[in-house]
Amino acid sequence: MDDTTSKLAFDTDWQYDPAPESTDHVRVDDQYELFIGGEFVAPKEGRYFDSINPANEQVLARIASAGKDDVDRAVKAARKAYETSWSKLKPAERGKYIYRIARVIQERAREFSVIESLDGGKPIRESRDIDIPLAAAHFFYYAGWADKLEYAFPGKQVAALGVAGQIIPWNFPLLMAAWKIAPALACGNTVVLKPAETTPLTALKLAEVIRDAGLPPGVVNIVTGAGDTGAALVDHPDIDKIAFTGSTAVGRLIQNSQAGTSTIYTLELGGKAANIVFDDAAIDQAVEGIVNGIFFNQGHVCCAGSRLLVQESVADEVVQKLKDRMETLIVGDPLDKNTDIGAINSAAQLEKIESYLQLGQDEGGEMYQASGSVPERGYWCRPTLFTGVSQSNRVVQEEIFGPVLAVQTFRTEQEGLDKANNTPYGLSGGVWTDKGAKIFRIAQGLRAGVIWANTFNKFDPASPFGGYKESGVGHEGGLHGLDAYVSLA
Ligand code: ADP
């Protein structure tokens, strides 16, 4: 594109026609109960909360809030299922059930995608092309392992752990449920899962799939509620394994509560990933990767590339191209197929992001926000970047979980690495260069669990995911994901 055409593309006032995904095929009930022992049951204390569509602030459904007694019922159902049916089934039979879940998710993919976008605010393009296909892919992948565990751990006696308590966040609701349920079931465990309070709907739809797939009652139980429901699950004495994905603060609480117990736990926590862009990188490709890494999905990704470290000689060019690209990003209706950036997941999360925008400016950073319009109702944040920030700034150090990028420069490879590693987190990172040797040096030097080279935010069920330092303990995905749900002798 020469200068004139590029200017034209950004200056003209044209817009895409709306292309909303149809919602006719989707059923959302007014009220959802807890899924315990293969049935939907009312919560003992009769408490409910609302799940809200963050794009218009309307109530989507009333959701049961599980108290301690309900969590206890769910754990008992899971224990019974573990002892009487699931651990006694032939592994190949377990595999068949998991394949069935995968196939039904695939068949109902459009329905799942729309509900994910309604409940969580993410663009339909993302839920349709990433969340739901990957969720099905995880069930397919782990179904395949169910009767091959002795090949996954050659020479070992492999046994299930028992009952797994699993707590998931709101950024990839169905996908996180799949990450956790699929390997647990493949290894012969039973499950009590607690979805996040702002995005419970696809997990409850998954409960319907699990019931319809004929899994023995109690193999998977789903208890909805907020942090106190999660805490009741974590503190339950009959849980053998805890798997948590969420904030580092809650992860720390869980770690402390488990000290001195025999419960095994894995924690997938926060991140503050750096994308390191060298002057020999394909710049346009890198800019697209940076945009994908932090702006798509509203930055609601724990492995989001929320920091950009760009080599000084190309910094001006990269930042200008980023700003130009940010101007073209469409913020708005999550169900519109043109939308790049959907709604922020909740009012509380928007407030947190906005407090960081203020803080970044108070700290002396220069803030740039795309100028496009956002809808009046709902929770929205325009793509934002900060320049003129340094290592000690909180917008550089802390996880914001919004479409906010902190930009810093470096001169030498070592300086880039040092800056990238100088955070309490170590979940992911990215490197952009055309030199293979440099990719290997940076990948070796980065203290992060997942590193992408000349791409970003790519996932596959066969590859492990997990972090160093305050980003967590243990891995999910691939063989590592099985390891978290077995005992080996
Ligand atoms: P986020 O900031 O992403 O919402 P949280 O860590 O608060 O992260 O939430 C992740 C999950 O942990 C949610 O399902 C939430 O309800 C649950 N949760 C929150 N507090 C606790 C707690 N004290 N113990 C167990 N689970 C909790």
Residues whose N, C-alpha, C, O or C-beta is under 5 A from the ligand:
A	BS01	ADP	I167 I168 P169 K194 P195 A196 E197 G225 A226 G227 G230 A231 V234 T245 G246 S247 V250
